[in-house]
């Protein structure tokens, strides 16, 4: 693998915690009641760099989504790529209390990313409604 510098600006701007296969589940647990998102990326991934630059260009819009951020280079930690059956990066997985709620593949703009976040929040609302009222008869 070439010694290619990685632009880590987005990781620091959004306070993304790096995860590994060993720390993945405990890292997600640290999100508590927050909607967690894991940004899977890779070295030499042109689209990953485009996504990071687009996110950094609109930090207020990204922060307004209210996410707890994590990241992992899946070329370095291939076992996570296998665990989540990743076929390409960038990919974002959304989790709540460790339960996977959905994903966004590729960067198609803040609108589409926001829609994926909204879909994940809709699943949280549905889970909480079911939990509050009990299972449907």
Secondary structure, 3 states (H helix, E strand, C coil): CCCCCCCCHHHHHCCCEECCCCCHHHHHHCCCCCEEEEEEECCCCHHHHHHHHHHHHCHHHHHCCCEEEEEEECCCCHHHHHHCCCCCCCEEEEEECCEEEEEEECCCCHHHHHHHHHHHHHHHHHHHHHHHHCCCC
